[in-house]
Amino acid sequence: MPEMERLPGRYERRRAVSRHMATGTLACPACDAPVLPSPEAMSPADSIACGYCRHVAAVREFLSLAEPTRPTRVAVLVRDGP
């Protein structure tokens, strides 16, 4: 397969754009203990575990968008782009 060569001239640069969708709470669905999120961005399908009862499930099962939010508040962002 031939190597790709960069051509001189214009190119398009796209940046990923994140928008705030909601603020929610991360709590264990089994024992309702607050759960500490990862320092990196997480998707709803990522796996997370409760530090208290060791329940493991997808992030979406730990996320509650109900009011009022409690400790372990998280920002839910929607990202456009690659």
PyMOL Python script that loads the backbone (N, CA, C, O; Angstrom):
from pymol import cmd

cmd.read_pdbstr("""\
ATOM      1  N   MET A   1       0.847  -1.170   0.000  1.00  0.00           N
ATOM      2  CA  MET A   1       0.000   0.000   0.000  1.00  0.00           C
ATOM      3  C   MET A   1       0.900   1.244   0.000  1.00  0.00           C
ATOM      4  O   MET A   1       1.816   1.330   0.818  1.00  0.00           O
ATOM      5  N   PRO A   2       0.662   2.199  -0.891  1.00  0.00           N
ATOM      6  CA  PRO A   2       1.522   3.374  -0.968  1.00  0.00           C
ATOM      7  C   PRO A   2       1.316   4.292   0.235  1.00  0.00           C
ATOM      8  O   PRO A   2       0.228   4.357   0.807  1.00  0.00           O
ATOM      9  N   GLU A   3       2.391   5.005   0.606  1.00  0.00           N
ATOM     10  CA  GLU A   3       2.298   5.968   1.704  1.00  0.00           C
ATOM     11  C   GLU A   3       1.501   7.177   1.266  1.00  0.00           C
ATOM     12  O   GLU A   3       1.550   7.582   0.105  1.00  0.00           O
ATOM     13  N   MET A   4       0.760   7.753   2.212  1.00  0.00           N
ATOM     14  CA  MET A   4      -0.002   8.957   1.902  1.00  0.00           C
ATOM     15  C   MET A   4       0.921  10.154   2.035  1.00  0.00           C
ATOM     16  O   MET A   4       1.749  10.214   2.945  1.00  0.00           O
ATOM     17  N   GLU A   5       0.777  11.088   1.140  1.00  0.00           N
ATOM     18  CA  GLU A   5       1.614  12.273   1.134  1.00  0.00           C
ATOM     19  C   GLU A   5       0.742  13.485   1.405  1.00  0.00           C
ATOM     20  O   GLU A   5      -0.348  13.608   0.847  1.00  0.00           O
ATOM     21  N   ARG A   6       1.216  14.378   2.257  1.00  0.00           N
ATOM     22  CA  ARG A   6       0.476  15.607   2.541  1.00  0.00           C
ATOM     23  C   ARG A   6       0.676  16.569   1.389  1.00  0.00           C
ATOM     24  O   ARG A   6       1.806  16.842   0.984  1.00  0.00           O
ATOM     25  N   LEU A   7      -0.417  17.077   0.869  1.00  0.00           N
ATOM     26  CA  LEU A   7      -0.364  18.028  -0.234  1.00  0.00           C
ATOM     27  C   LEU A   7      -0.339  19.444   0.313  1.00  0.00           C
ATOM     28  O   LEU A   7      -0.987  19.726   1.321  1.00  0.00           O
ATOM     29  N   PRO A   8       0.390  20.332  -0.327  1.00  0.00           N
ATOM     30  CA  PRO A   8       0.410  21.723   0.126  1.00  0.00           C
ATOM     31  C   PRO A   8      -0.943  22.374  -0.143  1.00  0.00           C
ATOM     32  O   PRO A   8      -1.670  21.961  -1.046  1.00  0.00           O
ATOM     33  N   GLY A   9      -1.266  23.370   0.628  1.00  0.00           N
ATOM     34  CA  GLY A   9      -2.516  24.083   0.404  1.00  0.00           C
ATOM     35  C   GLY A   9      -3.388  24.094   1.647  1.00  0.00           C
ATOM     36  O   GLY A   9      -2.904  23.944   2.769  1.00  0.00           O
ATOM     37  N   ARG A  10      -4.661  24.270   1.429  1.00  0.00           N
ATOM     38  CA  ARG A  10      -5.606  24.383   2.533  1.00  0.00           C
ATOM     39  C   ARG A  10      -6.011  23.022   3.066  1.00  0.00           C
ATOM     40  O   ARG A  10      -5.981  22.015   2.358  1.00  0.00           O
ATOM     41  N   TYR A  11      -6.384  23.023   4.313  1.00  0.00           N
ATOM     42  CA  TYR A  11      -6.926  21.814   4.923  1.00  0.00           C
ATOM     43  C   TYR A  11      -7.980  22.225   5.942  1.00  0.00           C
ATOM     44  O   TYR A  11      -8.017  23.371   6.389  1.00  0.00           O
ATOM     45  N   GLU A  12      -8.816  21.295   6.293  1.00  0.00           N
ATOM     46  CA  GLU A  12      -9.884  21.572   7.255  1.00  0.00           C
ATOM     47  C   GLU A  12      -9.476  21.030   8.610  1.00  0.00           C
ATOM     48  O   GLU A  12      -9.035  19.887   8.733  1.00  0.00           O
ATOM     49  N   ARG A  13      -9.626  21.856   9.613  1.00  0.00           N
ATOM     50  CA  ARG A  13      -9.293  21.445  10.976  1.00  0.00           C
ATOM     51  C   ARG A  13     -10.572  21.436  11.797  1.00  0.00           C
ATOM     52  O   ARG A  13     -11.238  22.463  11.923  1.00  0.00           O
ATOM     53  N   ARG A  14     -10.916  20.293  12.349  1.00  0.00           N
ATOM     54  CA  ARG A  14     -12.127  20.180  13.156  1.00  0.00           C
ATOM     55  C   ARG A  14     -11.749  19.894  14.596  1.00  0.00           C
ATOM     56  O   ARG A  14     -10.868  19.079  14.871  1.00  0.00           O
ATOM     57  N   ARG A  15     -12.406  20.554  15.485  1.00  0.00           N
ATOM     58  CA  ARG A  15     -12.202  20.316  16.904  1.00  0.00           C
ATOM     59  C   ARG A  15     -13.469  19.706  17.494  1.00  0.00           C
ATOM     60  O   ARG A  15     -14.587  20.039  17.099  1.00  0.00           O
ATOM     61  N   ALA A  16     -13.263  18.814  18.439  1.00  0.00           N
ATOM     62  CA  ALA A  16     -14.409  18.244  19.131  1.00  0.00           C
ATOM     63  C   ALA A  16     -15.026  19.331  20.011  1.00  0.00           C
ATOM     64  O   ALA A  16     -14.314  20.048  20.714  1.00  0.00           O
ATOM     65  N   VAL A  17     -16.327  19.445  19.967  1.00  0.00           N
ATOM     66  CA  VAL A  17     -17.035  20.450  20.745  1.00  0.00           C
ATOM     67  C   VAL A  17     -17.889  19.729  21.783  1.00  0.00           C
ATOM     68  O   VAL A  17     -18.658  18.831  21.442  1.00  0.00           O
ATOM     69  N   SER A  18     -17.755  20.120  23.044  1.00  0.00           N
ATOM     70  CA  SER A  18     -18.561  19.537  24.117  1.00  0.00           C
ATOM     71  C   SER A  18     -19.578  20.555  24.589  1.00  0.00           C
ATOM     72  O   SER A  18     -19.271  21.738  24.742  1.00  0.00           O
ATOM     73  N   ARG A  19     -20.794  20.081  24.819  1.00  0.00           N
ATOM     74  CA  ARG A  19     -21.853  20.943  25.342  1.00  0.00           C
ATOM     75  C   ARG A  19     -22.407  20.335  26.614  1.00  0.00           C
ATOM     76  O   ARG A  19     -22.574  19.119  26.709  1.00  0.00           O
ATOM     77  N   HIS A  20     -22.692  21.187  27.599  1.00  0.00           N
ATOM     78  CA  HIS A  20     -23.255  20.734  28.860  1.00  0.00           C
ATOM     79  C   HIS A  20     -24.714  20.350  28.647  1.00  0.00           C
ATOM     80  O   HIS A  20     -25.511  21.172  28.196  1.00  0.00           O
ATOM     81  N   MET A  21     -25.067  19.116  28.967  1.00  0.00           N
ATOM     82  CA  MET A  21     -26.442  18.644  28.804  1.00  0.00           C
ATOM     83  C   MET A  21     -27.198  18.663  30.125  1.00  0.00           C
ATOM     84  O   MET A  21     -28.356  19.078  30.172  1.00  0.00           O
ATOM     85  N   ALA A  22     -26.546  18.214  31.205  1.00  0.00           N
ATOM     86  CA  ALA A  22     -27.225  18.114  32.496  1.00  0.00           C
ATOM     87  C   ALA A  22     -26.201  17.966  33.613  1.00  0.00           C
ATOM     88  O   ALA A  22     -25.017  17.738  33.368  1.00  0.00           O
ATOM     89  N   THR A  23     -26.678  18.099  34.832  1.00  0.00           N
ATOM     90  CA  THR A  23     -25.882  17.807  36.018  1.00  0.00           C
ATOM     91  C   THR A  23     -26.584  16.674  36.737  1.00  0.00           C
ATOM     92  O   THR A  23     -27.798  16.709  36.938  1.00  0.00           O
ATOM     93  N   GLY A  24     -25.819  15.674  37.120  1.00  0.00           N
ATOM     94  CA  GLY A  24     -26.429  14.512  37.759  1.00  0.00           C
ATOM     95  C   GLY A  24     -25.628  14.047  38.952  1.00  0.00           C
ATOM     96  O   GLY A  24     -24.701  14.722  39.399  1.00  0.00           O
ATOM     97  N   THR A  25     -25.992  12.891  39.461  1.00  0.00           N
ATOM     98  CA  THR A  25     -25.353  12.277  40.617  1.00  0.00           C
ATOM     99  C   THR A  25     -24.931  10.869  40.242  1.00  0.00           C
ATOM    100  O   THR A  25     -25.662  10.160  39.550  1.00  0.00           O
ATOM    101  N   LEU A  26     -23.755  10.461  40.697  1.00  0.00           N
ATOM    102  CA  LEU A  26     -23.320   9.071  40.540  1.00  0.00           C
ATOM    103  C   LEU A  26     -23.499   8.375  41.876  1.00  0.00           C
ATOM    104  O   LEU A  26     -22.830   8.710  42.854  1.00  0.00           O
ATOM    105  N   ALA A  27     -24.407   7.400  41.916  1.00  0.00           N
ATOM    106  CA  ALA A  27     -24.650   6.628  43.131  1.00  0.00           C
ATOM    107  C   ALA A  27     -24.929   5.183  42.736  1.00  0.00           C
ATOM    108  O   ALA A  27     -25.482   4.914  41.669  1.00  0.00           O
ATOM    109  N   CYS A  28     -24.544   4.268  43.601  1.00  0.00           N
ATOM    110  CA  CYS A  28     -24.718   2.847  43.334  1.00  0.00           C
ATOM    111  C   CYS A  28     -26.206   2.489  43.295  1.00  0.00           C
ATOM    112  O   CYS A  28     -26.947   2.844  44.211  1.00  0.00           O
ATOM    113  N   PRO A  29     -26.650   1.791  42.247  1.00  0.00           N
ATOM    114  CA  PRO A  29     -28.058   1.397  42.188  1.00  0.00           C
ATOM    115  C   PRO A  29     -28.405   0.301  43.200  1.00  0.00           C
ATOM    116  O   PRO A  29     -29.580   0.091  43.501  1.00  0.00           O
ATOM    117  N   ALA A  30     -27.397  -0.400  43.727  1.00  0.00           N
ATOM    118  CA  ALA A  30     -27.650  -1.475  44.682  1.00  0.00           C
ATOM    119  C   ALA A  30     -27.735  -0.970  46.123  1.00  0.00           C
ATOM    120  O   ALA A  30     -28.629  -1.371  46.868  1.00  0.00           O
ATOM    121  N   CYS A  31     -26.796  -0.081  46.524  1.00  0.00           N
ATOM    122  CA  CYS A  31     -26.760   0.349  47.926  1.00  0.00           C
ATOM    123  C   CYS A  31     -26.918   1.856  48.105  1.00  0.00           C
ATOM    124  O   CYS A  31     -26.978   2.322  49.243  1.00  0.00           O
ATOM    125  N   ASP A  32     -26.986   2.625  47.041  1.00  0.00           N
ATOM    126  CA  ASP A  32     -27.176   4.075  47.030  1.00  0.00           C
ATOM    127  C   ASP A  32     -25.987   4.857  47.581  1.00  0.00           C
ATOM    128  O   ASP A  32     -26.126   6.035  47.911  1.00  0.00           O
ATOM    129  N   ALA A  33     -24.827   4.225  47.686  1.00  0.00           N
ATOM    130  CA  ALA A  33     -23.618   4.939  48.129  1.00  0.00           C
ATOM    131  C   ALA A  33     -23.093   5.799  46.985  1.00  0.00           C
ATOM    132  O   ALA A  33     -23.166   5.382  45.829  1.00  0.00           O
ATOM    133  N   PRO A  34     -22.563   6.997  47.279  1.00  0.00           N
ATOM    134  CA  PRO A  34     -21.967   7.812  46.220  1.00  0.00           C
ATOM    135  C   PRO A  34     -20.758   7.100  45.621  1.00  0.00           C
ATOM    136  O   PRO A  34     -20.016   6.416  46.326  1.00  0.00           O
ATOM    137  N   VAL A  35     -20.569   7.267  44.322  1.00  0.00           N
ATOM    138  CA  VAL A  35     -19.478   6.593  43.617  1.00  0.00           C
ATOM    139  C   VAL A  35     -18.569   7.650  43.006  1.00  0.00           C
ATOM    140  O   VAL A  35     -19.036   8.589  42.362  1.00  0.00           O
ATOM    141  N   LEU A  36     -17.273   7.488  43.213  1.00  0.00           N
ATOM    142  CA  LEU A  36     -16.283   8.426  42.693  1.00  0.00           C
ATOM    143  C   LEU A  36     -16.011   8.123  41.222  1.00  0.00           C
ATOM    144  O   LEU A  36     -15.618   7.006  40.886  1.00  0.00           O
ATOM    145  N   PRO A  37     -16.217   9.110  40.335  1.00  0.00           N
ATOM    146  CA  PRO A  37     -15.957   8.877  38.909  1.00  0.00           C
ATOM    147  C   PRO A  37     -14.466   8.867  38.606  1.00  0.00           C
ATOM    148  O   PRO A  37     -13.650   9.332  39.401  1.00  0.00           O
ATOM    149  N   SER A  38     -14.135   8.337  37.459  1.00  0.00           N
ATOM    150  CA  SER A  38     -12.760   8.338  36.960  1.00  0.00           C
ATOM    151  C   SER A  38     -12.357   9.765  36.620  1.00  0.00           C
ATOM    152  O   SER A  38     -13.219  10.561  36.247  1.00  0.00           O
ATOM    153  N   PRO A  39     -11.071  10.123  36.736  1.00  0.00           N
ATOM    154  CA  PRO A  39     -10.652  11.473  36.353  1.00  0.00           C
ATOM    155  C   PRO A  39     -10.757  11.718  34.845  1.00  0.00           C
ATOM    156  O   PRO A  39     -10.857  12.868  34.417  1.00  0.00           O
ATOM    157  N   GLU A  40     -10.734  10.658  34.038  1.00  0.00           N
ATOM    158  CA  GLU A  40     -10.901  10.796  32.591  1.00  0.00           C
ATOM    159  C   GLU A  40     -12.391  10.790  32.244  1.00  0.00           C
ATOM    160  O   GLU A  40     -13.227  10.376  33.048  1.00  0.00           O
ATOM    161  N   ALA A  41     -12.702  11.250  31.049  1.00  0.00           N
ATOM    162  CA  ALA A  41     -14.080  11.228  30.569  1.00  0.00           C
ATOM    163  C   ALA A  41     -14.570   9.786  30.486  1.00  0.00           C
ATOM    164  O   ALA A  41     -13.815   8.876  30.145  1.00  0.00           O
ATOM    165  N   MET A  42     -15.832   9.599  30.799  1.00  0.00           N
ATOM    166  CA  MET A  42     -16.434   8.261  30.750  1.00  0.00           C
ATOM    167  C   MET A  42     -17.658   8.310  29.863  1.00  0.00           C
ATOM    168  O   MET A  42     -18.348   9.328  29.800  1.00  0.00           O
ATOM    169  N   SER A  43     -17.932   7.206  29.174  1.00  0.00           N
ATOM    170  CA  SER A  43     -19.136   7.121  28.356  1.00  0.00           C
ATOM    171  C   SER A  43     -20.177   6.324  29.130  1.00  0.00           C
ATOM    172  O   SER A  43     -19.827   5.616  30.073  1.00  0.00           O
ATOM    173  N   PRO A  44     -21.450   6.423  28.752  1.00  0.00           N
ATOM    174  CA  PRO A  44     -22.493   5.681  29.468  1.00  0.00           C
ATOM    175  C   PRO A  44     -22.282   4.164  29.471  1.00  0.00           C
ATOM    176  O   PRO A  44     -22.760   3.481  30.377  1.00  0.00           O
ATOM    177  N   ALA A  45     -21.585   3.638  28.488  1.00  0.00           N
ATOM    178  CA  ALA A  45     -21.380   2.186  28.405  1.00  0.00           C
ATOM    179  C   ALA A  45     -20.166   1.691  29.187  1.00  0.00           C
ATOM    180  O   ALA A  45     -20.004   0.485  29.372  1.00  0.00           O
ATOM    181  N   ASP A  46     -19.304   2.614  29.652  1.00  0.00           N
ATOM    182  CA  ASP A  46     -18.123   2.210  30.420  1.00  0.00           C
ATOM    183  C   ASP A  46     -18.534   1.531  31.720  1.00  0.00           C
ATOM    184  O   ASP A  46     -19.606   1.792  32.266  1.00  0.00           O
ATOM    185  N   SER A  47     -17.669   0.667  32.195  1.00  0.00           N
ATOM    186  CA  SER A  47     -17.922  -0.056  33.437  1.00  0.00           C
ATOM    187  C   SER A  47     -17.413   0.748  34.634  1.00  0.00           C
ATOM    188  O   SER A  47     -16.377   1.409  34.557  1.00  0.00           O
ATOM    189  N   ILE A  48     -18.156   0.681  35.738  1.00  0.00           N
ATOM    190  CA  ILE A  48     -17.770   1.361  36.978  1.00  0.00           C
ATOM    191  C   ILE A  48     -18.178   0.458  38.142  1.00  0.00           C
ATOM    192  O   ILE A  48     -19.099  -0.350  38.016  1.00  0.00           O
ATOM    193  N   ALA A  49     -17.492   0.600  39.266  1.00  0.00           N
ATOM    194  CA  ALA A  49     -17.781  -0.253  40.422  1.00  0.00           C
ATOM    195  C   ALA A  49     -18.012   0.596  41.664  1.00  0.00           C
ATOM    196  O   ALA A  49     -17.421   1.665  41.813  1.00  0.00           O
ATOM    197  N   CYS A  50     -18.864   0.122  42.542  1.00  0.00           N
ATOM    198  CA  CYS A  50     -19.125   0.758  43.823  1.00  0.00           C
ATOM    199  C   CYS A  50     -18.004   0.363  44.783  1.00  0.00           C
ATOM    200  O   CYS A  50     -17.680  -0.818  44.909  1.00  0.00           O
ATOM    201  N   GLY A  51     -17.421   1.334  45.449  1.00  0.00           N
ATOM    202  CA  GLY A  51     -16.359   1.063  46.403  1.00  0.00           C
ATOM    203  C   GLY A  51     -16.864   0.482  47.703  1.00  0.00           C
ATOM    204  O   GLY A  51     -16.074  -0.042  48.488  1.00  0.00           O
ATOM    205  N   TYR A  52     -18.171   0.560  47.954  1.00  0.00           N
ATOM    206  CA  TYR A  52     -18.740   0.060  49.203  1.00  0.00           C
ATOM    207  C   TYR A  52     -19.218  -1.386  49.089  1.00  0.00           C
ATOM    208  O   TYR A  52     -18.785  -2.252  49.850  1.00  0.00           O
ATOM    209  N   CYS A  53     -20.124  -1.642  48.122  1.00  0.00           N
ATOM    210  CA  CYS A  53     -20.685  -2.998  48.004  1.00  0.00           C
ATOM    211  C   CYS A  53     -20.100  -3.793  46.846  1.00  0.00           C
ATOM    212  O   CYS A  53     -20.449  -4.959  46.658  1.00  0.00           O
ATOM    213  N   ARG A  54     -19.212  -3.174  46.066  1.00  0.00           N
ATOM    214  CA  ARG A  54     -18.521  -3.812  44.933  1.00  0.00           C
ATOM    215  C   ARG A  54     -19.442  -4.143  43.752  1.00  0.00           C
ATOM    216  O   ARG A  54     -19.075  -4.950  42.898  1.00  0.00           O
ATOM    217  N   HIS A  55     -20.621  -3.537  43.693  1.00  0.00           N
ATOM    218  CA  HIS A  55     -21.523  -3.731  42.551  1.00  0.00           C
ATOM    219  C   HIS A  55     -20.858  -3.143  41.303  1.00  0.00           C
ATOM    220  O   HIS A  55     -20.356  -2.019  41.341  1.00  0.00           O
ATOM    221  N   VAL A  56     -20.853  -3.890  40.205  1.00  0.00           N
ATOM    222  CA  VAL A  56     -20.254  -3.440  38.944  1.00  0.00           C
ATOM    223  C   VAL A  56     -21.347  -3.383  37.882  1.00  0.00           C
ATOM    224  O   VAL A  56     -22.133  -4.318  37.729  1.00  0.00           O
ATOM    225  N   ALA A  57     -21.382  -2.270  37.152  1.00  0.00           N
ATOM    226  CA  ALA A  57     -22.360  -2.105  36.077  1.00  0.00           C
ATOM    227  C   ALA A  57     -21.892  -0.968  35.177  1.00  0.00           C
ATOM    228  O   ALA A  57     -20.840  -0.371  35.405  1.00  0.00           O
ATOM    229  N   ALA A  58     -22.679  -0.683  34.165  1.00  0.00           N
ATOM    230  CA  ALA A  58     -22.379   0.424  33.247  1.00  0.00           C
ATOM    231  C   ALA A  58     -22.626   1.755  33.961  1.00  0.00           C
ATOM    232  O   ALA A  58     -23.469   1.837  34.855  1.00  0.00           O
ATOM    233  N   VAL A  59     -21.895   2.788  33.568  1.00  0.00           N
ATOM    234  CA  VAL A  59     -22.035   4.118  34.162  1.00  0.00           C
ATOM    235  C   VAL A  59     -23.490   4.571  34.120  1.00  0.00           C
ATOM    236  O   VAL A  59     -23.971   5.177  35.077  1.00  0.00           O
ATOM    237  N   ARG A  60     -24.197   4.290  33.032  1.00  0.00           N
ATOM    238  CA  ARG A  60     -25.588   4.749  32.895  1.00  0.00           C
ATOM    239  C   ARG A  60     -26.487   4.229  34.013  1.00  0.00           C
ATOM    240  O   ARG A  60     -27.490   4.862  34.341  1.00  0.00           O
ATOM    241  N   GLU A  61     -26.137   3.069  34.608  1.00  0.00           N
ATOM    242  CA  GLU A  61     -26.944   2.530  35.711  1.00  0.00           C
ATOM    243  C   GLU A  61     -26.667   3.260  37.020  1.00  0.00           C
ATOM    244  O   GLU A  61     -27.508   3.237  37.919  1.00  0.00           O
ATOM    245  N   PHE A  62     -25.516   3.904  37.151  1.00  0.00           N
ATOM    246  CA  PHE A  62     -25.153   4.638  38.356  1.00  0.00           C
ATOM    247  C   PHE A  62     -25.583   6.103  38.284  1.00  0.00           C
ATOM    248  O   PHE A  62     -25.640   6.781  39.310  1.00  0.00           O
ATOM    249  N   LEU A  63     -25.883   6.591  37.091  1.00  0.00           N
ATOM    250  CA  LEU A  63     -26.186   8.008  36.873  1.00  0.00           C
ATOM    251  C   LEU A  63     -27.654   8.314  37.116  1.00  0.00           C
ATOM    252  O   LEU A  63     -28.538   7.645  36.581  1.00  0.00           O
ATOM    253  N   SER A  64     -27.902   9.335  37.932  1.00  0.00           N
ATOM    254  CA  SER A  64     -29.260   9.818  38.170  1.00  0.00           C
ATOM    255  C   SER A  64     -29.312  11.296  37.827  1.00  0.00           C
ATOM    256  O   SER A  64     -28.468  12.070  38.277  1.00  0.00           O
ATOM    257  N   LEU A  65     -30.292  11.690  37.036  1.00  0.00           N
ATOM    258  CA  LEU A  65     -30.470  13.097  36.680  1.00  0.00           C
ATOM    259  C   LEU A  65     -31.601  13.733  37.478  1.00  0.00           C
ATOM    260  O   LEU A  65     -32.002  14.863  37.201  1.00  0.00           O
ATOM    261  N   ALA A  66     -32.116  13.004  38.469  1.00  0.00           N
ATOM    262  CA  ALA A  66     -33.234  13.494  39.281  1.00  0.00           C
ATOM    263  C   ALA A  66     -32.780  14.621  40.207  1.00  0.00           C
ATOM    264  O   ALA A  66     -31.630  14.656  40.643  1.00  0.00           O
ATOM    265  N   GLU A  67     -33.687  15.527  40.496  1.00  0.00           N
ATOM    266  CA  GLU A  67     -33.431  16.623  41.450  1.00  0.00           C
ATOM    267  C   GLU A  67     -33.810  16.138  42.838  1.00  0.00           C
ATOM    268  O   GLU A  67     -34.711  15.305  42.932  1.00  0.00           O
ATOM    269  N   PRO A  68     -33.218  16.575  43.884  1.00  0.00           N
ATOM    270  CA  PRO A  68     -32.007  17.377  43.916  1.00  0.00           C
ATOM    271  C   PRO A  68     -30.789  16.483  43.727  1.00  0.00           C
ATOM    272  O   PRO A  68     -30.798  15.314  44.111  1.00  0.00           O
ATOM    273  N   THR A  69     -29.750  17.041  43.135  1.00  0.00           N
ATOM    274  CA  THR A  69     -28.517  16.274  42.996  1.00  0.00           C
ATOM    275  C   THR A  69     -27.854  16.181  44.360  1.00  0.00           C
ATOM    276  O   THR A  69     -28.004  17.080  45.187  1.00  0.00           O
ATOM    277  N   ARG A  70     -27.135  15.117  44.597  1.00  0.00           N
ATOM    278  CA  ARG A  70     -26.473  14.875  45.876  1.00  0.00           C
ATOM    279  C   ARG A  70     -24.966  14.906  45.682  1.00  0.00           C
ATOM    280  O   ARG A  70     -24.492  15.183  44.581  1.00  0.00           O
ATOM    281  N   PRO A  71     -24.208  14.627  46.732  1.00  0.00           N
ATOM    282  CA  PRO A  71     -22.750  14.579  46.557  1.00  0.00           C
ATOM    283  C   PRO A  71     -22.365  13.653  45.411  1.00  0.00           C
ATOM    284  O   PRO A  71     -23.149  12.791  45.013  1.00  0.00           O
ATOM    285  N   THR A  72     -21.209  13.824  44.902  1.00  0.00           N
ATOM    286  CA  THR A  72     -20.696  13.165  43.702  1.00  0.00           C
ATOM    287  C   THR A  72     -21.467  13.654  42.480  1.00  0.00           C
ATOM    288  O   THR A  72     -21.912  12.870  41.642  1.00  0.00           O
ATOM    289  N   ARG A  73     -21.610  14.964  42.411  1.00  0.00           N
ATOM    290  CA  ARG A  73     -22.243  15.571  41.240  1.00  0.00           C
ATOM    291  C   ARG A  73     -21.315  15.427  40.037  1.00  0.00           C
ATOM    292  O   ARG A  73     -20.095  15.537  40.161  1.00  0.00           O
ATOM    293  N   VAL A  74     -21.899  15.186  38.901  1.00  0.00           N
ATOM    294  CA  VAL A  74     -21.135  15.059  37.673  1.00  0.00           C
ATOM    295  C   VAL A  74     -21.797  15.897  36.585  1.00  0.00           C
ATOM    296  O   VAL A  74     -23.015  16.075  36.584  1.00  0.00           O
ATOM    297  N   ALA A  75     -20.997  16.405  35.669  1.00  0.00           N
ATOM    298  CA  ALA A  75     -21.511  17.127  34.515  1.00  0.00           C
ATOM    299  C   ALA A  75     -21.658  16.144  33.370  1.00  0.00           C
ATOM    300  O   ALA A  75     -20.723  15.408  33.052  1.00  0.00           O
ATOM    301  N   VAL A  76     -22.813  16.131  32.759  1.00  0.00           N
ATOM    302  CA  VAL A  76     -23.071  15.275  31.602  1.00  0.00           C
ATOM    303  C   VAL A  76     -22.861  16.132  30.366  1.00  0.00           C
ATOM    304  O   VAL A  76     -23.598  17.088  30.126  1.00  0.00           O
ATOM    305  N   LEU A  77     -21.835  15.778  29.576  1.00  0.00           N
ATOM    306  CA  LEU A  77     -21.497  16.533  28.377  1.00  0.00           C
ATOM    307  C   LEU A  77     -21.783  15.708  27.142  1.00  0.00           C
ATOM    308  O   LEU A  77     -21.634  14.487  27.156  1.00  0.00           O
ATOM    309  N   VAL A  78     -22.190  16.367  26.083  1.00  0.00           N
ATOM    310  CA  VAL A  78     -22.380  15.720  24.783  1.00  0.00           C
ATOM    311  C   VAL A  78     -21.277  16.251  23.888  1.00  0.00           C
ATOM    312  O   VAL A  78     -21.107  17.463  23.759  1.00  0.00           O
ATOM    313  N   ARG A  79     -20.529  15.354  23.272  1.00  0.00           N
ATOM    314  CA  ARG A  79     -19.401  15.773  22.433  1.00  0.00           C
ATOM    315  C   ARG A  79     -19.715  15.525  20.966  1.00  0.00           C
ATOM    316  O   ARG A  79     -20.141  14.435  20.582  1.00  0.00           O
ATOM    317  N   ASP A  80     -19.497  16.556  20.151  1.00  0.00           N
ATOM    318  CA  ASP A  80     -19.629  16.447  18.701  1.00  0.00           C
ATOM    319  C   ASP A  80     -18.245  16.203  18.126  1.00  0.00           C
ATOM    320  O   ASP A  80     -17.242  16.600  18.718  1.00  0.00           O
ATOM    321  N   GLY A  81     -18.192  15.574  17.015  1.00  0.00           N
ATOM    322  CA  GLY A  81     -16.912  15.420  16.320  1.00  0.00           C
ATOM    323  C   GLY A  81     -16.310  14.052  16.487  1.00  0.00           C
ATOM    324  O   GLY A  81     -16.933  13.141  17.032  1.00  0.00           O
ATOM    325  N   PRO A  82     -15.075  13.915  16.004  1.00  0.00           N
ATOM    326  CA  PRO A  82     -14.420  12.603  15.986  1.00  0.00           C
ATOM    327  C   PRO A  82     -14.062  12.097  17.372  1.00  0.00           C
ATOM    328  O   PRO A  82     -13.506  11.006  17.506  1.00  0.00           O
TER     329      PRO A  82
END
""", "prot")
cmd.dss("prot")
cmd.show_as("cartoon", "prot")
cmd.util.cbc("prot")
cmd.orient("prot")
